[in-house]
């Protein structure tokens, strides 16, 4: 189960190395929220990181594996082996919604 959309709960699920990445992003969105008086960015960040935290709990190391795969795809212009295309994902979603 994913942690609450709370920075303390999220950090508790992360390794120190990944928590440092979260802290950097958290400080950035808090500064932006101070300037804009809008918390939407902070809420979006917490929502995103809930899933990263859950993934790290269930599959340790997944955060950096995703970053590595993304960097490889950017560098080569090709998706990682075993990847699913956007259209395949859409088809899966349509099938689940229909079923």
Secondary structure, DSSP 8 states (H G I E B T S, - for coil): ----S-HHHHHTTS-HHHHHHHHHHHHHHHHHHHHH---HHHHHHHHHHHHHHHHHHHSTTHHHHHHHHHHHHHHHSS--TT---HHHHHHHHHHHHH-
